[in-house]
């Protein structure tokens, strides 16, 4: 038996009927599975057989139900598989309180339509194509249902969707659609505004050049006419075009005054004393910006860390709570210790520990293990 392909079944005896049927269908389809009820011969030691099979298997398929999540044996097998970095595939049989460490894993959903369950199981186990086809055939004797399962699998492949993640609230199976906005979509309005601004500046420059050229030509024409007409017509021509000359002089004088006034205002603004209130406000803004850019939130002063879907928040000197995205309290923790980089918490009721590592921006589960614990969440924000 090729150990790299062995699928070990972890389940509660209360779910034996479903488990036996699924295991037999997988074996008929060509998958290499190990199930205690099928593979432990009479006279063999039950505990040592299970331990040996779990150790040699590549994948642990855990059937999640109300009974199994309360089973110490099932949870021990899950813990061992995660610690040994085995491929763990949850199979959701019914709505239940999903174990903390399994919520972010790709899973097969048999809690509703059985056809959807088979399709998602094939994807979660990443079965070879020939095994997947046989599993669909042996899972139902109804040709119409077989066709529907294959259509579901084809639709999943065409969409090229991301693996499903077990929702944090399992009592209902509503999913939220997230809209993905690309960088190009976000910058389209900015590009339009920039193009409009550049166009306006260009039109303004062309208009100024045209006006300057017009006034310059008008002035030159006036001087040529004065010379050609003679001294007798000089006064008449000057009077006639006086408003043009005055306009040019006024325009140039106004331009010079505006430039001089602008420089004067800039100098005055530089020398203008800043009021105490303004200094305080600017100081607060500077401190706030420095906190954001230099990361002054450390493990020694952090009071809240956010992750996608929820947060951990300190509510008293030694108490922390984990909140969902709707600010509903999920679990309570006691603070064990802090150092320069991390905060260490413990949940005595569930006998598990949490490490909030602000240096790595990650949250770990059971950090006291030899391997440093399992990665649980990525920190998206920290607040002191």
Order of alpha helices (4+ residues) and beta strands (2+ residues): beta-alpha-beta-alpha-alpha-beta-alpha-beta-beta-alpha-alpha-alpha-alpha-alpha-alpha-alpha-beta-beta-beta-beta-beta-beta-beta-beta
